[in-house]
Amino acid sequence: MKQLKGKKVAILATHGFEQSELTVPLEKLREAGAEAQVISLESGHIKGWDMDHWGEEIPVDATLDTVEAADFDALVLPGGLFNPDTLRSHDQAVAFVGAFFQPEKQKPVAAICHGPWTLINADVVKGRKMTSYKSIRKDLQNAGAEWVDEAVVVDNGLVTSRTPDDLEAFMAKTIEEIAEGRHAA
């Protein structure tokens, strides 16, 4: 069943993304019928991190300076340690992420592992129930999120998960939220 047919999804990532946290969502979104695109800071390829060593290179479909949040129906933020740390310090990436949360838009966003770091810098976590990799629990709490230790948490169109072990639940909820579409602020 192609429940995401006609939906366009951005996967925002750069070097050091956790391999499975980009490749599994990319595959599952495309299987569900979505036009999923890897968006990055630079063109060419970005290199993944595979648990404890460098992983594969993934082709970039478009660079951040050539797209807008308005071009997409949803956003996925893979984790890894290096990837979100780089993105959260890049003003254009933070603005891109924040645009998905504008009250008149409120598009589905999914973040796994360390991916919520970028959400913190976009100032969109306050008052939201979320989960993440355990080491950024305090970061989310200090930014005003209610952190819980669950495989997947959904809060008004925002889907969060902890680790690659949660990818099945993460993708099931991500696809469900994208199929539902925009959410009330």
C-alpha positions, 0 to 999 in steps of 0.5 A: 500500500502506498499510503504516502503517495504524493507526499514529499519528505526531507531527510536533513543530514550531514556527515556522521549520521547514524547509518541505519537512522538514515537508510532505514527511513529513506527505504521505508518512506520510499516503500510507502510511496513518498518522494524522500530526499536527502537534503544536506549542507553540501552536494555530492555524498555524505558519509555515515557512521555505522555504530562504531566506525565510518559507514557508507556514503549516501548521495545528496538529492539537494542542498539546503540552500536550494530548498525550503520547508514549504517544498516538503510535507514532512521532515526526518532528522537522523541521529548519530553524534556528529550529524546533529551536532553540526546541523544545530550549529548551522543557522540555515539548518536550524531555520529550515527545521523551525519552519516545519513548526510554524503555527500555520504549517505544523508539518510532521517531524520525526527525530531519532537518537541525537536528532532532537539536538537540532530541535532544541536549537530551533526552539521547538521542544518546550512543553513537548513530550519527547524521547531521545538517546539517553545522553541528551535527556538533560539537554531536552529537559533543560530546553523545556521538554518532558523526556520519557524513556519509551521506544517512540513518542508522538506529540502533535505531529512530532515523532521521537525515538531513542536508538536504532533498536527503535527504528521499526516503531519509529518508522511506523509512527512516522509514516502514520503521522505523515499520512495524517498530514498537518497538525493543529498548533 
